[in-house]
Amino acid sequence: MAARFDATAPADLDERLLAALEAGRDAGGLVGAKGRLPERSAALVVWGNRSHNELDLRTDLHQDAIAEVRRIHADYKPTIAYYDERARNPRNAITGVEFAERLKQQQRKETA
């Protein structure tokens, strides 16, 4: 896990932590007295220098929990800056509809 974390050094912390979770799973995951335990839950929590966590994603009771956290993260990551700005400056924040439209335009540019 540490080797994968170190190998992904150019990436953001959240991406590096996900890569480390995947490495642990790929190396055999959690092992109990009777062998490998089934994957059931996974979480990704990132704290920075704010009074609240920057990212808190989890899934429970899922057969492929780490992959599910990866999927949730991919969906959520483009919205992180919006929700952060909205929390810090609610009066100046753009509406959710306006943000969604900007995000769609950005995604169109990236796929063009």
C-alpha positions as CSV (number, residue, x, y, z in Angstrom):
1,M,0.0,0.0,0.0
2,A,2.8,2.4,0.9
3,A,4.7,1.6,-2.3
4,R,1.6,2.4,-4.4
5,F,1.0,5.6,-2.4
6,D,4.6,6.7,-3.0
7,A,4.4,5.7,-6.7
8,T,1.4,8.0,-7.3
9,A,3.2,11.1,-5.8
10,P,2.3,13.5,-8.6
11,A,-1.5,12.9,-8.0
12,D,-3.7,14.6,-5.5
13,L,-3.9,13.1,-2.0
14,D,-7.3,11.7,-2.5
15,E,-6.2,9.8,-5.6
16,R,-3.1,8.5,-3.8
17,L,-5.1,7.2,-0.9
18,L,-7.5,5.5,-3.3
19,A,-4.6,3.9,-5.1
20,A,-3.2,2.7,-1.7
21,L,-6.6,1.1,-0.9
22,E,-6.7,-0.6,-4.2
23,A,-3.1,-1.9,-3.7
24,G,-4.2,-3.4,-0.3
25,R,-7.2,-5.1,-1.9
26,D,-5.0,-6.4,-4.8
27,A,-2.5,-7.8,-2.3
28,G,-5.1,-10.0,-0.7
29,G,-7.1,-7.6,1.4
30,L,-8.1,-8.2,5.0
31,V,-7.3,-11.7,6.3
32,G,-8.8,-13.3,9.3
33,A,-8.2,-16.6,11.1
34,K,-10.0,-18.6,8.3
35,G,-8.4,-16.7,5.4
36,R,-9.3,-13.8,3.3
37,L,-12.4,-11.8,4.5
38,P,-14.9,-10.6,2.0
39,E,-14.8,-6.9,1.1
40,R,-17.7,-5.2,2.7
41,S,-17.0,-1.5,3.3
42,A,-14.5,1.2,2.3
43,A,-14.1,4.8,3.1
44,L,-12.0,7.8,1.9
45,V,-11.7,10.7,4.3
46,V,-9.4,13.6,3.7
47,W,-8.7,16.4,6.2
48,G,-6.8,19.5,5.4
49,N,-6.4,22.8,7.2
50,R,-10.1,23.5,7.5
51,S,-12.4,23.0,10.5
52,H,-14.3,20.4,8.4
53,N,-13.1,17.4,6.3
54,E,-12.5,18.1,2.7
55,L,-13.7,14.7,1.5
56,D,-15.8,12.0,3.2
57,L,-16.9,9.2,1.0
58,R,-17.9,5.7,2.1
59,T,-19.8,2.6,1.1
60,D,-21.1,-0.2,3.2
61,L,-22.3,-3.7,2.5
62,H,-21.0,-3.8,-1.0
63,Q,-19.2,-6.8,-2.7
64,D,-16.7,-4.5,-4.4
65,A,-16.5,-1.7,-1.8
66,I,-13.2,-0.1,-2.9
67,A,-14.3,0.0,-6.6
68,E,-17.6,1.6,-5.4
69,V,-15.7,4.3,-3.5
70,R,-13.6,4.9,-6.6
71,R,-16.8,5.3,-8.7
72,I,-18.4,7.6,-6.1
73,H,-15.2,9.7,-6.0
74,A,-15.1,10.0,-9.8
75,D,-18.7,11.4,-9.7
76,Y,-18.1,13.7,-6.8
77,K,-14.6,15.1,-7.5
78,P,-15.7,17.6,-10.2
79,T,-18.1,19.2,-7.6
80,I,-15.6,19.5,-4.7
81,A,-14.6,23.1,-5.4
82,Y,-18.2,24.2,-5.9
83,Y,-19.4,22.8,-2.6
84,D,-16.3,24.2,-0.8
85,E,-16.9,27.7,-2.2
86,R,-20.6,27.5,-1.4
87,A,-19.9,26.6,2.2
88,R,-17.3,29.4,2.6
89,N,-19.3,32.1,0.7
90,P,-23.0,31.1,0.5
91,R,-24.2,34.6,-0.6
92,N,-21.8,34.8,-3.5
93,A,-22.0,31.2,-4.7
94,I,-23.6,30.4,-8.0
95,T,-26.7,28.3,-8.1
96,G,-26.5,24.5,-8.4
97,V,-28.2,24.7,-11.8
98,E,-25.6,27.2,-13.0
99,F,-22.8,25.1,-11.7
100,A,-24.2,22.0,-13.4
101,E,-24.4,23.8,-16.7
102,R,-20.8,25.0,-16.3
103,L,-19.7,21.4,-15.5
104,K,-21.4,20.1,-18.6
105,Q,-19.7,22.7,-20.8
106,Q,-16.3,21.8,-19.3
107,Q,-16.9,18.1,-19.8
108,R,-17.9,18.7,-23.4
109,K,-14.7,20.7,-24.0
110,E,-12.6,17.9,-22.5
111,T,-14.2,15.2,-24.7
112,A,-14.1,17.2,-27.9
